[in-house]
Amino acid sequence: MVEQLRQDGRGVLRAETLLVLALSLGASGVSSLISFVGSLIKPGGLKDQAATLNGSYAPGRPWLDLAWQLFGITTALVPVLLVAHLLTREGVPGLRALGLDRTRPGRDLGRGALVAAGIGSAGLAFYLVARASGANLTVVPEALPDVWWKFPVLILSAVQNSVVEEVIVLAYLLRRLDQLGWSPAAALLASSLLRGSYHLYQGIGGFIGNAVMGAVFVLLYRRWGRVGPLVAAHALLDIVAFGGYALLAGKVGWLPTPS
């Protein structure tokens, strides 16, 4: 009877995890794979195609565009709220159980900044090499109109990306895989490959680079026991990428732009 109850509990956790992923980054992984296949069969090389991360939803209509931008950012956070709800039902204090709270803001931000500095420089170099070799599309971090809300929206988008990815694909997924009896090595592989999968629309380089970053993040999360520093690191990486592209695209020769 005890063993049956244990198996039933694992079945519920397994189904819950699959549903959360299907509503969020697991679905993004499938979408990214389809997009990548489309890029492969499209005439021309990958580097001659562009992958836009933050584009306009209503060109020429800035207020409608802003409404769509805020709608997209807000609704993308719903799976995180679902995770918080599920953790609360489990009897733990929601996202605090994953280390996402305001108890150590200075330490979390400091650690995050160090991680972002290390990964950011290596990631940029890897992207440039991958694109030059033809293994990656030209990544366009932003293609928003020059309006007053451009940079605030880019910052909000960066924070949304970091919260969704690190809460779901890192902290929540590892917690559930641990509860399901996965080994640390298998959980690391699953988390890092999932992270790489939903970046595959950028090309092979996007997949590999993000999978490696995912493995590093898993090791750091295991060491620190808090997802807060990694949310901060991811947010800083995206803020610099989005804002830097907006300021430098077309003005420096080393930064690739669409043909």
Secondary structure per residue as TSV (DSSP state, phi and psi in degrees):
chain	resnum	aa	ss	phi	psi
A	1	M	-	360.0	-44.4
A	2	V	H	-62.8	-42.0
A	3	E	H	-66.2	-37.1
A	4	Q	H	-64.9	-42.0
A	5	L	H	-63.1	-37.9
A	6	R	H	-64.9	-43.5
A	7	Q	H	-64.5	-39.8
A	8	D	H	-62.8	-41.2
A	9	G	H	-63.5	-39.7
A	10	R	H	-67.3	-37.0
A	11	G	H	-63.4	-39.4
A	12	V	H	-65.2	-44.4
A	13	L	H	-64.3	-39.3
A	14	R	H	-64.1	-45.4
A	15	A	H	-65.2	-40.7
A	16	E	H	-60.8	-45.2
A	17	T	H	-62.9	-44.2
A	18	L	H	-63.8	-38.3
A	19	L	H	-66.9	-43.2
A	20	V	H	-60.7	-43.8
A	21	L	H	-67.3	-37.9
A	22	A	H	-65.3	-27.1
A	23	L	T	-88.6	-3.7
A	24	S	T	-139.2	-110.2
A	25	L	H	-80.8	-18.5
A	26	G	H	-66.0	-44.1
A	27	A	H	-63.4	-37.0
A	28	S	H	-63.6	-34.2
A	29	G	H	-63.6	-43.1
A	30	V	H	-64.9	-44.5
A	31	S	H	-60.2	-40.4
A	32	S	H	-65.9	-38.2
A	33	L	H	-63.2	-44.4
A	34	I	H	-62.4	-42.0
A	35	S	H	-62.6	-40.2
A	36	F	H	-65.6	-42.0
A	37	V	H	-60.7	-41.1
A	38	G	H	-61.3	-37.6
A	39	S	H	-68.1	-36.6
A	40	L	H	-66.0	-37.9
A	41	I	H	-89.9	-3.7
A	42	K	S	-78.3	138.5
A	43	P	S	-56.8	141.5
A	44	G	S	98.4	162.9
A	45	G	-	-78.3	166.0
A	46	L	G	-62.2	-40.6
A	47	K	G	-68.9	-14.2
A	48	D	G	-87.8	-1.6
A	49	Q	S	-109.4	159.4
A	50	A	E	-120.8	144.8
A	51	A	E	-117.9	108.1
A	52	T	E	-93.2	127.3
A	53	L	S	-89.4	-41.0
A	54	N	S	-130.2	99.4
A	55	G	B	-115.6	174.4
A	56	S	-	-81.0	138.9
A	57	Y	S	-94.6	-20.3
A	58	A	S	-146.0	74.5
A	59	P	T	-54.8	133.8
A	60	G	T	82.4	-2.6
A	61	R	-	-129.1	76.9
A	62	P	H	-58.9	-37.6
A	63	W	H	-71.1	-40.1
A	64	L	H	-65.8	-39.5
A	65	D	H	-59.7	-45.2
A	66	L	H	-60.9	-42.5
A	67	A	H	-60.3	-43.7
A	68	W	H	-66.7	-39.2
A	69	Q	H	-60.0	-48.3
A	70	L	H	-67.4	-36.4
A	71	F	H	-62.4	-45.6
A	72	G	H	-63.2	-42.9
A	73	I	H	-64.4	-44.1
A	74	T	H	-67.2	-47.7
A	75	T	H	-68.1	-27.6
A	76	A	H	-64.9	-21.7
A	77	L	T	-85.7	-7.8
A	78	V	H	-59.2	-42.5
A	79	P	H	-59.6	-30.2
A	80	V	H	-67.3	-40.9
A	81	L	H	-63.6	-36.2
A	82	L	H	-63.4	-43.2
A	83	V	H	-60.4	-44.6
A	84	A	H	-59.3	-41.4
A	85	H	H	-64.1	-45.0
A	86	L	H	-64.8	-38.4
A	87	L	H	-67.2	-38.1
A	88	T	H	-63.4	-41.7
A	89	R	H	-64.7	-25.3
A	90	E	T	-74.4	-14.9
A	91	G	T	100.6	15.1
A	92	V	S	-116.9	162.4
A	93	P	-	-77.4	58.5
A	94	G	G	56.3	-135.8
A	95	L	G	-68.5	-17.9
A	96	R	G	-61.2	-30.1
A	97	A	G	-65.6	-21.5
A	98	L	G	-96.1	-4.2
A	99	G	T	87.7	27.4
A	100	L	-	-112.6	94.1
A	101	D	S	-156.9	-173.2
A	102	R	S	-109.0	25.7
A	103	T	S	-79.0	-27.4
A	104	R	S	-135.8	58.8
A	105	P	H	-62.7	-41.5
A	106	G	H	-65.3	-46.4
A	107	R	H	-66.4	-42.9
A	108	D	H	-61.0	-45.3
A	109	L	H	-67.4	-39.4
A	110	G	H	-63.7	-46.8
A	111	R	H	-63.9	-40.7
A	112	G	H	-62.0	-40.5
A	113	A	H	-64.1	-40.2
A	114	L	H	-64.7	-43.7
A	115	V	H	-63.2	-43.8
A	116	A	H	-62.5	-39.5
A	117	A	H	-63.4	-42.2
A	118	G	H	-70.9	-48.1
A	119	I	H	-72.8	-36.0
A	120	G	H	-61.2	-46.7
A	121	S	H	-67.3	-42.8
A	122	A	H	-66.8	-39.0
A	123	G	H	-65.4	-40.5
A	124	L	H	-63.8	-43.5
A	125	A	H	-62.9	-41.8
A	126	F	H	-64.5	-41.1
A	127	Y	H	-62.0	-44.7
A	128	L	H	-62.7	-39.9
A	129	V	H	-67.8	-44.6
A	130	A	H	-62.6	-41.5
A	131	R	H	-67.5	-43.4
A	132	A	H	-62.0	-30.7
A	133	S	T	-82.5	-6.1
A	134	G	T	87.1	12.1
A	135	A	S	-95.9	1.7
A	136	N	B	-142.2	148.5
A	137	L	-	-74.0	166.7
A	138	T	E	-78.6	114.6
A	139	V	E	-83.6	126.6
A	140	V	E	-111.2	96.1
A	141	P	S	-59.8	-30.2
A	142	E	-	-152.3	144.2
A	143	A	B	-142.2	47.2
A	144	L	-	-87.9	156.0
A	145	P	-	-68.9	157.9
A	146	D	S	-81.3	79.9
A	147	V	S	-123.4	170.4
A	148	W	T	-63.2	-27.2
A	149	W	T	-92.0	4.6
A	150	K	H	-57.1	-56.1
A	151	F	H	-72.2	-38.8
A	152	P	H	-57.7	-40.9
A	153	V	H	-66.7	-39.4
A	154	L	H	-62.9	-39.4
A	155	I	H	-66.4	-44.8
A	156	L	H	-61.4	-40.2
A	157	S	H	-62.8	-41.2
A	158	A	H	-63.0	-44.2
A	159	V	H	-66.1	-41.5
A	160	Q	H	-61.3	-46.2
A	161	N	H	-56.6	-46.3
A	162	S	H	-66.4	-42.8
A	163	V	H	-65.7	-47.8
A	164	V	H	-61.4	-50.2
A	165	E	H	-67.3	-47.0
A	166	E	I	-74.5	-34.2
A	167	V	I	-68.7	-46.5
A	168	I	I	-84.3	-53.9
A	169	V	I	-82.9	-15.7
A	170	L	I	-106.9	-76.4
A	171	A	I	-69.3	-50.8
A	172	Y	I	-65.2	-47.5
A	173	L	H	-61.9	-43.2
A	174	L	H	-63.5	-40.2
A	175	R	H	-60.1	-46.9
A	176	R	H	-68.4	-40.7
A	177	L	H	-65.7	-36.2
A	178	D	H	-62.3	-43.9
A	179	Q	H	-66.5	-27.2
A	180	L	T	-85.7	-0.7
A	181	G	T	89.6	14.1
A	182	W	-	-69.6	149.6
A	183	S	-	-74.3	155.1
A	184	P	H	-55.8	-37.9
A	185	A	H	-67.3	-42.0
A	186	A	H	-67.1	-38.9
A	187	A	H	-65.6	-40.9
A	188	L	H	-60.3	-45.1
A	189	L	H	-63.1	-43.3
A	190	A	H	-63.8	-45.8
A	191	S	H	-64.7	-45.5
A	192	S	H	-70.1	-37.8
A	193	L	H	-69.2	-36.3
A	194	L	H	-63.6	-43.2
A	195	R	H	-61.3	-42.3
A	196	G	H	-65.2	-35.5
A	197	S	H	-63.2	-40.8
A	198	Y	T	-84.9	6.5
A	199	H	T	-108.7	6.1
A	200	L	G	-65.6	-22.5
A	201	Y	G	-60.0	-20.2
A	202	Q	G	-81.8	-17.0
A	203	G	B	122.4	179.8
A	204	I	H	-60.4	-38.6
A	205	G	H	-61.7	-41.2
A	206	G	H	-63.0	-39.7
A	207	F	H	-64.0	-52.4
A	208	I	H	-65.1	-47.3
A	209	G	H	-59.8	-42.8
A	210	N	H	-75.8	-31.0
A	211	A	H	-64.7	-42.1
A	212	V	H	-65.0	-44.1
A	213	M	H	-59.1	-40.3
A	214	G	H	-61.4	-40.9
A	215	A	H	-64.0	-41.8
A	216	V	H	-62.4	-42.8
A	217	F	H	-64.2	-38.1
A	218	V	H	-61.4	-46.6
A	219	L	H	-61.8	-41.4
A	220	L	H	-68.6	-38.6
A	221	Y	H	-64.9	-41.1
A	222	R	H	-62.4	-37.7
A	223	R	H	-73.0	-44.4
A	224	W	H	-89.4	-26.2
A	225	G	-	69.9	18.1
A	226	R	-	-139.8	135.9
A	227	V	S	-89.2	-14.6
A	228	G	H	-52.5	-49.0
A	229	P	H	-61.6	-31.4
A	230	L	H	-81.2	-30.1
A	231	V	H	-63.2	-43.7
A	232	A	H	-62.8	-44.3
A	233	A	H	-60.7	-46.6
A	234	H	H	-63.8	-42.7
A	235	A	H	-61.4	-43.8
A	236	L	H	-64.4	-41.1
A	237	L	H	-58.1	-47.0
A	238	D	H	-71.4	-37.6
A	239	I	H	-61.2	-44.8
A	240	V	H	-66.1	-41.6
A	241	A	H	-64.9	-47.4
A	242	F	H	-68.0	-50.4
A	243	G	H	-68.0	-39.4
A	244	G	H	-63.7	-40.7
A	245	Y	H	-65.6	-41.6
A	246	A	H	-60.2	-34.7
A	247	L	H	-87.4	-29.1
A	248	L	H	-108.9	-18.9
A	249	A	T	-57.3	127.9
A	250	G	T	83.2	-4.4
A	251	K	T	-110.9	-18.0
A	252	V	S	-125.4	143.7
A	253	G	T	-75.7	-23.7
A	254	W	T	-82.7	-12.3
A	255	L	S	-93.8	111.9
A	256	P	-	-65.1	140.0
A	257	T	-	-130.2	160.0
A	258	P	-	-58.4	145.7
A	259	S	-	-69.4	360.0
